[in-house]
Amino acid sequence: MGNPISTSQAAEVFAARLPRKPSRSAINRWINRGTRGIKLDARRLPGGEWATSEEAINKFLEECAALAQPVTNSTTADEQKRWETLNT
């Protein structure tokens, strides 16, 4: 893991790559449970806070985008927007 950043700082890094800034609870969920089998790499700091890195965030987003399914004609507009968001 590269330079450690807090979950608040991580939200700002995510905001640069996603349509909107995720909440700290979403980031904690990605650390603890993951999404679609992919977890955000992070370490516990003394005091119980989580720290991740920009490198871990980039890897997490790349792995999520790799799992994105191609858009089909039967996909709704909302589903298509979500898939396009993951691939940007």
One Martini backbone bead per residue (centre of mass of N, CA, C, O) as a GRO file, in nm:
protein
   88
    1MET     BB    1   0.098   0.035   0.021
    2GLY     BB    2   0.096   0.347   0.006
    3ASN     BB    3   0.005   0.634   0.093
    4PRO     BB    4  -0.174   0.713   0.355
    5ILE     BB    5  -0.536   0.749   0.375
    6SER     BB    6  -0.822   0.855   0.456
    7THR     BB    7  -1.158   0.826   0.409
    8SER     BB    8  -1.197   1.125   0.344
    9GLN     BB    9  -0.975   1.139   0.128
   10ALA     BB   10  -1.087   0.908  -0.046
   11ALA     BB   11  -1.347   1.052  -0.132
   12GLU     BB   12  -1.196   1.259  -0.311
   13VAL     BB   13  -1.071   1.056  -0.506
   14PHE     BB   14  -1.335   0.932  -0.602
   15ALA     BB   15  -1.468   1.204  -0.704
   16ALA     BB   16  -1.269   1.223  -0.955
   17ARG     BB   17  -1.398   0.929  -1.082
   18LEU     BB   18  -1.689   1.002  -1.001
   19PRO     BB   19  -1.996   1.156  -1.004
   20ARG     BB   20  -1.973   1.107  -0.686
   21LYS     BB   21  -1.934   1.126  -0.354
   22PRO     BB   22  -1.862   0.911  -0.125
   23SER     BB   23  -1.916   0.781   0.161
   24ARG     BB   24  -1.767   0.662   0.438
   25SER     BB   25  -1.952   0.409   0.457
   26ALA     BB   26  -1.891   0.304   0.175
   27ILE     BB   27  -1.590   0.267   0.216
   28ASN     BB   28  -1.615   0.074   0.457
   29ARG     BB   29  -1.770  -0.140   0.297
   30TRP     BB   30  -1.544  -0.194   0.083
   31ILE     BB   31  -1.346  -0.294   0.296
   32ASN     BB   32  -1.521  -0.519   0.450
   33ARG     BB   33  -1.716  -0.643   0.196
   34GLY     BB   34  -1.749  -0.517  -0.062
   35THR     BB   35  -1.790  -0.563  -0.429
   36ARG     BB   36  -1.830  -0.822  -0.619
   37GLY     BB   37  -1.562  -0.944  -0.457
   38ILE     BB   38  -1.441  -0.651  -0.398
   39LYS     BB   39  -1.178  -0.499  -0.220
   40LEU     BB   40  -1.057  -0.246  -0.028
   41ASP     BB   41  -0.752  -0.159   0.047
   42ALA     BB   42  -0.660  -0.172   0.403
   43ARG     BB   43  -0.571  -0.015   0.718
   44ARG     BB   44  -0.528  -0.012   1.052
   45LEU     BB   45  -0.520   0.227   1.286
   46PRO     BB   46  -0.448   0.376   1.547
   47GLY     BB   47  -0.782   0.397   1.685
   48GLY     BB   48  -0.951   0.246   1.421
   49GLU     BB   49  -0.880   0.363   1.166
   50TRP     BB   50  -0.878   0.394   0.825
   51ALA     BB   51  -0.640   0.311   0.558
   52THR     BB   52  -0.542   0.409   0.237
   53SER     BB   53  -0.490   0.439  -0.123
   54GLU     BB   54  -0.461   0.540  -0.440
   55GLU     BB   55  -0.376   0.266  -0.548
   56ALA     BB   56  -0.615   0.106  -0.425
   57ILE     BB   57  -0.836   0.265  -0.567
   58ASN     BB   58  -0.752   0.210  -0.858
   59LYS     BB   59  -0.774  -0.098  -0.837
   60PHE     BB   60  -1.069  -0.114  -0.755
   61LEU     BB   61  -1.186   0.031  -1.008
   62GLU     BB   62  -1.067  -0.160  -1.220
   63GLU     BB   63  -1.204  -0.421  -1.117
   64CYS     BB   64  -1.493  -0.320  -1.143
   65ALA     BB   65  -1.483  -0.255  -1.449
   66ALA     BB   66  -1.412  -0.549  -1.543
   67LEU     BB   67  -1.711  -0.653  -1.443
   68ALA     BB   68  -1.854  -0.509  -1.641
   69GLN     BB   69  -2.122  -0.513  -1.835
   70PRO     BB   70  -2.250  -0.506  -2.122
   71VAL     BB   71  -2.461  -0.332  -2.307
   72THR     BB   72  -2.799  -0.378  -2.373
   73ASN     BB   73  -3.113  -0.336  -2.506
   74SER     BB   74  -3.252  -0.427  -2.216
   75THR     BB   75  -3.132  -0.192  -2.084
   76THR     BB   76  -3.158   0.046  -1.880
   77ALA     BB   77  -3.071   0.367  -1.830
   78ASP     BB   78  -2.965   0.331  -1.538
   79GLU     BB   79  -2.781   0.090  -1.594
   80GLN     BB   80  -2.609   0.224  -1.811
   81LYS     BB   81  -2.498   0.452  -1.631
   82ARG     BB   82  -2.353   0.272  -1.426
   83TRP     BB   83  -2.158   0.134  -1.626
   84GLU     BB   84  -2.028   0.395  -1.732
   85THR     BB   85  -1.914   0.487  -1.459
   86LEU     BB   86  -1.717   0.239  -1.419
   87ASN     BB   87  -1.564   0.307  -1.716
   88THR     BB   88  -1.425   0.606  -1.625
   0.00000   0.00000   0.00000
